[in-house]
Amino acid sequence: MEYKKKEDFCIKGVGGSPGIVIGKAQPIDRGKADMFFTYRLIDEVEVSLEEERFKSAVKESKDQCLSVKKNIIRQNAKDVVYIIDAHLMILDDKMLIEETLNKIKEEKINAEWALEITLQKLRSVFKEIDDEYLSERRSDIDYVAKRILRNLVGKRHDSISGLKEKVIVVAHDLSPGDTAQMSKETIIGFVTDIGGKTSHTAIMARALEIPAVVGSERITQEVNIGDQLIVDGTTGIVIINPSKAILNEYLEKKRIYESLEKELFKYRDLPAQTIDGYRIKVVANIELVEEIPSVLEHGAEGIGLYRTEFLYLNRKELPSEEEHFKTYKRVIEQLHPCSTTIRTLDIGGDKFSSNLQLAKEMNPALGLRAIRFCLKEVDIFKTQLKAILRASSFGKVKVMFPMISGVSEILQTKEILEEVKFELKAKGIPFDPDIEIGIMIEIPSAVTMADILAKEVDFFSIGTNDLIQYSLAIDRVNEHVGYLYEPLHPAVLRVIKHVVECGHNEGIRVGMCGEMAGEPIYIPILLGLHLDELSMNALSVLGVKEIVCAVTLKESKELLDNIMEFTTASEIRSFVKNEMIKRFPILFAGLKEIE
């Protein structure tokens, strides 16, 4: 039966990496749809054969990963080798390998079935992680398990590095290993069924500056090889086989976008300063060392949030002090003379793929996590603090503590920090004795106590992602109530205003490091709130600088005064949207489409 091409077929996903690309689709098989196998019981005599078959598939998977690693090194992309190393560690993981072998032996089932059961258990662990970035790490485990399954059933694993022409890759999912091998010469964009803004794949796409749409849910079901695609990584829209009219429309959008992007680079080395002289610092959020080149290229003035959780993931043992130190030192030296704000561990002990055995919690988001975990597991906390302090002798460093709920926690934290300083001093190890300390304001109790907390620290950083979630009592990743996650809710704006005023009354700087900080439409409001620093994804920096440099603090305050009179988020959003379209007609021409 002849395939009839869909035309002007639109799919909405999540904008993973901004930009517009138009090109031919190249589906890459990364799913399990074609891996046909049965779930079957086996006899006692078959157990050893199934165990050996599984071990052989694991060994073959390791060999393939090592081959990919060599290829990456050959392409002089050593900075992303750690991604493949993480997959190799998963292939040695006790829970994945030994539990699968135990299932084969104890339940007398075939290797594929045993692996699927183990994988479901691992998925359930990661599913309970409230942190969106960390929960996305389950894709690494899925990728490794699928590779083993392929080798069990004898399927070839398509190589993304062997593509010869410019294409848009379409896949159910892409591993960090896949994106690490991507060449911008041949892969101009990609679309996946699954993933989110904080998935490792999306992070790598932004680091490589390849437009991408993730979380489209069904792109692999709708696209065939050779289909023409329009991928808008800003809005999350994918159009299959566009008509001439739609194609021309997007060619013009692409031209405008690229022209605006090129124009934005004039702000790279300029300070973010309003027309009437108000200076706000624009810095970047990072998870990986590999993001630093993009941070520098886009004119960020430092790192406002360095998430350190990746050091703890996909491993049996906890990272050593030396491992922490070398990683932080590498970041700090590359950013010098700009400052780096390192956030201490923000994950619960039950989420480690390590030797820690803590009780499973019914609600991990409100349980033993972040500073609560660190104050309980002091040795783990001290290991990280020692490394941060040691690294502080190589450049400007600030340390930031997450999920502080009250004064007692920050007092305990400061006491431990002083103990670590004393230990290092006794050993003659250099560090910055006056290192600045700050806290994330992301819990309503911290907002209420902000006036007192401000007396104990050098700076605040408002983490809007959690603060909005906790303030409005909604789960931002729950599809049934996600629509209630509204940064322009009057209560949210009042909360931010209160925190800024409390901080400034005590003479400390107040920044923002949540997603809200990098959204262009919010910038005049944040200026009106008198924030001192905005920390965001590196790709958002230039756009934010453009808006800051085009407005005045006076008009931003007037805008804030106007919207504070409204009582609903919809009124505020409508008013702000109209004002921004009026003020920046080209920049916000697609605002309705994005929303």
C-alpha positions in Angstrom: 0.0 0.0 0.0 1.4 3.4 -1.0 2.2 5.7 1.9 0.1 8.9 1.7 2.0 11.8 3.2 0.4 13.9 5.9 0.4 17.6 5.1 0.4 20.5 7.5 0.1 18.0 10.3 1.0 19.9 13.5 2.3 18.3 16.8 2.8 20.3 20.0 5.6 19.2 22.3 8.0 21.0 24.7 10.5 23.5 23.4 13.8 21.8 24.4 16.3 24.1 22.6 15.3 27.3 20.8 15.5 28.0 17.1 13.7 27.1 13.9 14.9 24.4 11.4 13.4 23.1 8.3 14.6 19.8 6.8 14.2 16.1 6.0 13.2 13.7 8.8 15.5 10.9 9.7 13.8 8.5 12.1 16.2 6.7 14.4 15.1 3.5 16.1 15.5 4.1 19.9 12.3 2.3 21.0 11.4 -1.3 21.6 8.6 -1.5 19.0 10.6 -3.9 16.8 12.1 -6.0 19.5 9.8 -8.9 19.5 10.3 -11.4 22.3 8.1 -13.5 24.6 7.8 -13.6 28.3 8.3 -17.3 29.2 9.0 -19.6 32.1 12.1 -21.7 31.9 13.3 -25.1 33.2 16.0 -25.5 35.8 18.4 -26.6 33.1 17.8 -23.4 31.2 18.7 -21.1 34.0 22.5 -21.1 33.5 22.0 -20.6 29.7 19.7 -17.6 30.3 22.2 -16.2 32.8 25.0 -16.5 30.3 22.9 -15.0 27.6 22.2 -12.0 29.8 25.9 -11.6 30.8 26.9 -11.8 27.2 24.4 -9.1 26.2 25.7 -6.9 29.0 29.3 -7.4 27.8 28.3 -6.6 24.3 26.6 -3.4 25.5 29.8 -2.4 27.4 31.9 -3.0 24.2 29.5 -0.8 22.2 29.7 2.0 24.8 33.5 1.8 24.8 33.4 2.1 21.0 31.2 5.2 21.2 33.6 6.6 23.8 36.6 6.1 21.5 34.7 7.8 18.7 33.9 10.8 20.9 37.5 11.2 21.9 38.6 10.9 18.3 36.2 13.8 17.5 38.0 15.9 20.2 34.8 16.1 22.3 36.4 14.8 25.5 34.3 17.1 27.7 31.2 14.8 27.2 33.0 11.5 27.7 31.6 11.4 31.2 28.1 10.7 29.8 29.3 7.4 28.4 31.2 6.7 31.6 27.9 7.1 33.4 26.3 4.4 31.1 29.3 2.1 31.7 28.7 2.6 35.5 25.0 1.6 35.0 26.1 -1.5 33.2 28.0 -2.4 36.4 25.1 -1.4 38.7 24.3 -4.0 41.3 20.5 -3.3 41.2 20.3 -3.6 37.5 22.6 -6.5 36.8 22.5 -8.7 39.9 18.7 -8.3 40.4 18.1 -9.3 36.8 20.3 -12.4 37.3 18.5 -13.2 40.6 15.1 -12.9 38.8 16.2 -15.4 36.2 17.4 -17.9 38.9 14.6 -17.5 41.5 11.5 -17.0 39.3 12.7 -19.2 36.4 12.0 -16.7 33.7 13.8 -15.6 30.5 16.4 -12.8 30.5 14.2 -10.3 28.7 11.4 -10.7 31.2 13.7 -10.5 34.2 15.3 -7.3 32.8 11.9 -5.8 32.3 10.8 -6.5 35.9 14.1 -4.9 37.2 13.6 -1.9 35.0 10.1 -1.3 36.2 11.4 -1.3 39.8 14.1 1.2 38.9 11.6 3.4 37.1 9.3 3.5 40.1 12.2 4.8 42.2 13.0 7.6 39.8 9.3 8.4 39.3 9.0 9.4 43.0 11.7 12.0 42.6 10.0 15.4 42.9 12.9 17.3 41.3 12.2 17.5 37.6 15.9 17.6 36.5 16.7 14.5 38.6 13.6 12.5 37.7 14.7 12.9 34.0 17.8 10.9 34.8 15.8 7.7 34.5 16.2 8.1 30.7 19.8 7.1 31.1 18.8 3.8 32.8 16.1 3.3 30.1 18.7 3.8 27.4 21.1 1.3 28.9 18.4 -1.3 29.4 17.2 -0.9 25.8 20.7 -1.5 24.6 20.9 -4.7 26.6 17.5 -5.8 25.2 18.7 -5.1 21.7 21.7 -7.3 22.2 19.5 -10.0 23.8 17.2 -10.1 20.7 20.0 -9.5 18.2 18.9 -6.1 17.0 21.3 -3.6 15.5 21.7 -0.3 17.4 21.5 2.6 14.9 24.5 4.9 15.0 23.6 8.6 15.1 27.2 9.5 14.2 27.0 7.8 10.8 24.6 10.2 9.1 25.9 11.8 5.9 23.5 14.5 5.0 21.7 17.3 6.9 18.7 15.9 8.6 16.3 16.3 11.5 16.5 13.3 13.8 13.2 11.8 15.0 13.3 9.3 17.9 11.3 8.0 20.8 14.2 9.2 22.9 17.8 10.1 22.5 20.4 9.3 25.2 23.0 11.8 26.3 25.4 9.5 24.5 23.5 10.0 21.3 23.5 13.8 21.7 27.2 13.7 22.6 27.9 12.3 19.2 25.8 14.8 17.3 27.5 16.9 14.7 25.9 20.3 13.8 27.2 19.7 10.2 24.7 16.8 9.7 22.1 17.0 12.5 20.3 20.4 12.3 17.6 19.5 14.8 15.7 16.7 16.5 12.3 15.7 17.9 11.6 13.1 20.5 8.4 11.4 21.9 9.5 11.8 25.5 11.6 14.2 27.7 11.2 17.6 29.2 13.0 20.9 29.4 15.3 19.6 32.1 16.0 16.2 30.5 19.7 15.5 29.9 19.0 15.4 26.1 17.4 18.9 26.1 20.3 20.2 28.2 22.8 18.8 25.7 20.8 20.2 22.8 21.0 23.7 24.3 24.7 23.3 25.0 25.2 22.3 21.4 22.7 25.0 20.2 20.7 22.5 18.1 17.0 23.4 17.9 15.0 20.6 19.5 11.4 19.7 20.5 11.0 17.0 23.2 7.9 15.4 24.8 5.9 15.4 21.6 4.4 12.0 22.7 3.8 10.6 19.2 6.2 12.0 16.6 7.6 8.6 15.8 4.1 7.4 15.0 3.4 10.2 12.5 6.7 10.7 10.7 8.3 8.7 7.9 11.8 8.9 6.5 12.1 11.8 4.1 9.1 13.7 5.4 9.8 17.4 5.4 9.6 18.9 9.0 9.5 22.3 10.5 10.8 22.2 14.0 10.3 25.3 16.2 12.3 24.7 19.4 11.1 27.9 20.9 7.3 27.2 20.8 7.6 23.3 20.8 5.7 23.1 17.5 6.5 20.5 14.8 4.8 20.6 11.4 5.0 17.6 9.1 5.1 18.1 5.3 4.1 21.8 5.4 2.2 23.4 2.6 3.9 26.1 0.5 2.0 28.8 2.5 3.0 27.4 5.9 6.6 26.8 4.7 6.9 30.4 3.5 5.5 31.6 6.8 8.1 29.7 8.8 10.9 30.6 6.4 10.1 34.2 7.3 9.9 33.4 11.0 13.3 31.6 10.7 14.8 34.7 9.0 13.5 37.0 11.6 14.6 34.7 14.5 18.1 34.4 13.1 18.3 38.1 12.5 17.2 38.8 16.0 19.7 36.2 17.4 22.5 37.8 15.4 21.4 41.3 16.6 21.3 40.1 20.2 25.0 39.3 20.3 25.8 43.0 20.4 24.6 42.8 24.1 27.1 40.0 24.9 29.8 42.2 26.4 27.4 44.9 27.6 26.2 45.2 31.2 22.5 44.7 31.8 21.5 48.3 32.6 18.3 50.2 32.1 18.2 53.4 30.2 18.0 55.3 33.5 21.0 53.5 34.9 19.7 50.6 37.0 22.2 47.8 36.9 21.0 44.2 37.3 23.3 41.2 37.1 22.4 38.5 34.6 24.0 35.2 35.3 23.4 31.5 34.3 22.1 28.3 35.7 24.2 25.2 34.9 24.1 21.5 35.7 27.1 20.4 33.7 30.6 21.6 33.2 30.0 21.2 29.5 27.6 24.1 29.6 30.2 26.7 30.4 31.3 27.5 26.8 27.7 28.4 26.1 27.5 30.5 29.3 30.5 32.6 28.2 29.5 32.8 24.6 26.1 34.3 25.5 27.5 37.0 27.8 26.4 35.7 31.2 28.2 37.5 34.1 28.9 34.4 36.1 27.0 31.4 37.5 24.0 32.1 39.7 23.1 28.5 40.3 25.4 25.5 39.9 23.4 22.4 40.6 25.7 19.7 41.9 23.3 16.7 42.1 24.6 15.0 38.9 27.8 14.1 40.9 25.7 11.7 43.0 23.7 9.9 40.2 24.1 6.6 38.5 26.8 5.3 40.8 27.3 2.8 43.7 29.6 4.9 45.8 29.3 8.5 47.0 31.6 11.0 45.2 34.8 11.6 47.1 36.0 15.0 48.3 38.7 15.0 45.6 36.1 14.3 42.9 34.0 17.2 44.1 37.0 19.5 44.4 38.3 18.8 40.8 34.9 19.4 39.3 34.3 22.7 41.1 37.8 23.9 40.4 37.3 23.2 36.7 34.1 25.3 36.7 35.6 28.1 38.8 38.7 28.5 36.7 36.8 28.6 33.5 34.5 31.3 34.8 37.2 33.4 36.4 37.1 36.4 37.1 33.3 36.0 37.2 31.8 34.4 40.3 30.3 30.9 40.7 27.4 30.2 43.1 27.5 26.5 44.1 24.3 25.1 45.5 24.8 22.3 47.9 23.1 18.9 47.4 19.4 19.2 46.8 18.2 15.6 46.8 16.9 13.1 49.3 19.0 10.1 50.4 16.5 7.6 49.2 17.2 8.9 45.6 20.8 7.9 45.4 21.9 5.0 43.3 24.4 4.3 46.0 25.0 2.3 49.2 22.7 4.6 51.3 19.7 2.8 52.6 17.1 5.2 53.9 13.4 4.6 54.4 11.1 5.1 51.5 8.9 8.2 51.9 5.3 8.7 50.9 5.9 12.3 49.9 9.6 12.8 49.0 9.0 16.5 48.0 8.2 17.3 51.6 10.4 14.8 53.2 14.1 14.3 54.0 15.7 16.2 51.2 18.1 19.1 50.5 19.4 20.8 53.7 17.3 18.5 55.9 19.2 15.5 54.5 22.6 17.3 54.7 22.0 18.2 58.4 21.2 14.5 59.1 24.1 13.1 57.1 26.7 15.5 58.3 29.7 13.6 56.9 28.3 13.7 53.4 27.6 17.4 53.8 31.1 18.1 55.2 32.7 16.3 52.2 31.0 18.7 49.8 31.6 21.8 51.9 35.3 21.0 52.2 35.6 20.6 48.4 33.7 23.9 47.8 36.0 25.8 50.3 39.1 24.3 48.8 38.0 25.3 45.3 37.3 28.8 46.6 41.0 29.5 46.6 41.0 29.3 42.8 38.4 32.0 42.1 35.3 33.9 43.3 32.9 31.4 44.9 29.6 31.7 46.8 27.9 28.8 48.5 24.1 28.5 48.6 21.9 26.3 50.7 18.5 24.9 49.4 15.2 24.4 51.1 15.9 26.4 54.2 12.7 26.6 56.2 13.7 28.6 59.2 16.4 30.2 61.3 17.5 27.0 63.2 18.5 25.3 60.0 20.7 28.1 58.8 22.3 28.4 62.2 23.1 24.7 62.2 24.4 24.9 58.6 26.7 27.9 59.5 28.0 26.0 62.5 29.0 23.0 60.3 30.6 25.3 57.8 32.7 26.9 60.5 33.8 23.4 61.7 34.9 22.6 58.1 36.8 25.9 57.9 38.6 25.0 61.2 39.5 21.6 59.9 41.0 22.9 56.7 42.8 25.7 58.5 44.4 23.2 60.9 45.7 21.3 57.9 47.1 24.4 56.3 44.7 24.0 53.3 44.0 27.3 51.6 40.4 28.6 51.1 38.5 31.9 51.1 37.7 32.5 54.8 35.2 35.2 53.8 33.2 33.1 51.3 29.7 34.5 50.9 26.8 32.3 52.0 23.3 32.5 50.8 20.0 30.6 50.9 17.3 29.7 48.4 13.9 31.2 49.3 11.5 28.5 48.1 9.4 27.6 51.1 6.5 29.7 52.5 8.0 29.6 56.0 11.2 31.1 54.7 9.2 33.9 53.1 7.5 34.6 56.4 10.9 34.6 58.2 12.7 36.5 55.5 13.4 39.6 57.6 15.1 37.5 60.3 16.9 35.1 57.8 18.3 38.1 56.0 20.3 38.9 59.2 22.1 35.5 58.9 23.3 35.4 55.3 25.0 37.5 52.6 22.3 37.0 49.9 19.0 35.5 49.0 18.1 33.6 45.7 14.4 33.1 45.1 13.8 29.6 43.6 10.5 30.3 41.9 10.0 26.8 40.6 9.4 25.3 44.1 8.2 28.6 45.7 5.3 28.9 43.2 4.5 25.2 43.7 4.4 25.3 47.4 2.7 28.7 47.7 -0.2 27.7 45.4 -0.3 24.1 46.6 -0.1 22.6 43.2 2.1 19.9 41.7 3.7 21.6 38.6 4.2 18.2 36.8 0.7 17.0 37.5 -1.3 17.3 34.2 -4.6 17.8 36.1 -3.5 20.9 38.0 -0.4 22.1 36.0 -2.5 24.9 34.6 -2.6 26.5 38.1 1.2 26.9 38.0 1.1 30.7 37.4 4.2 32.9 38.0 1.9 36.0 37.6 -0.5 35.0 40.3 -1.0 38.0 42.5 0.1 36.0 45.6 3.3 35.0 43.9 4.2 38.6 43.0 3.4 39.7 46.6 5.6 37.0 48.0 8.5 38.0 45.8 8.0 41.7 46.7 8.1 40.9 50.4 11.3 38.8 50.1 13.1 41.6 48.1 12.1 44.2 50.6 13.2 42.1 53.6 16.6 41.4 52.0 17.2 45.0 51.0 16.2 46.3 54.5 19.2 44.2 55.8 21.5 45.4 53.1 21.8 42.0 51.3 21.4 41.3 47.6 18.3 39.4 46.3 18.4 37.4 43.1 16.1 34.9 41.4 17.2 31.5 39.9 13.9 29.9 38.9 12.6 29.6 35.3 10.7 32.8 35.8 14.0 34.7 35.7 14.7 33.9 32.1 11.3 34.6 30.6 11.5 37.8 28.6 7.8 38.7 29.3 8.5 38.9 33.0 11.7 41.1 32.9 10.1 44.5 33.4 8.1 43.2 36.3 11.3 41.7 37.9 13.0 45.1 37.4 10.1 46.8 39.0 10.4 44.5 42.0 14.0 45.7 42.3 15.8 42.4 42.1 19.6 42.6 42.0 20.3 39.4 40.0 18.6 37.1 37.5 20.0 33.6 36.9 18.8 31.6 33.9 19.6 29.2 31.1 22.5 30.5 29.1 20.5 30.8 25.9 18.1 33.2 27.6 20.8 35.7 28.7 21.0 37.8 25.5 17.3 38.2 25.2 17.0 39.3 28.8 19.8 41.8 28.4 18.1 43.3 25.3 14.9 44.0 27.3 16.7 45.4 30.3 18.7 47.8 28.1 15.6 49.0 26.3 13.4 50.0 29.3 13.7 52.3 32.3 13.4 51.4 36.0 10.8 54.1 36.3 8.4 52.6 33.7 9.0 49.1 35.1 7.9 50.3 38.6 4.9 51.9 37.0 4.0 48.6 35.3 4.4 46.8 38.6 2.2 49.3 40.4 -0.5 48.8 37.7 -0.5 45.0 37.9 -0.5 44.9 41.7 -4.0 46.4 41.5 -5.3 43.4 39.7 -6.7 40.5 41.6 -6.4 37.6 39.2 -3.5 36.1 37.2 -5.4 36.2 34.0 -5.9 40.0 34.3 -2.2 40.4 35.0 -1.1 38.2 32.1 -3.4 39.9 29.6 -2.2 43.3 30.6 1.5 42.4 30.6 1.2 40.6 27.3 -0.4 43.6 25.6 2.2 46.0 27.1 5.1 43.8 25.8 3.6 43.4 22.3 3.1 47.2 22.2 6.7 47.9 23.5 8.5 45.1 21.6 6.3 44.2 18.5 8.9 42.1 16.7 10.3 40.3 19.7 6.9 39.3 21.0 5.1 38.8 17.7 4.6 35.1 18.4 3.5 35.5 22.0 0.0 34.2 21.4 1.4 31.2 19.6 3.8 30.4 22.4 1.0 30.5 25.0 
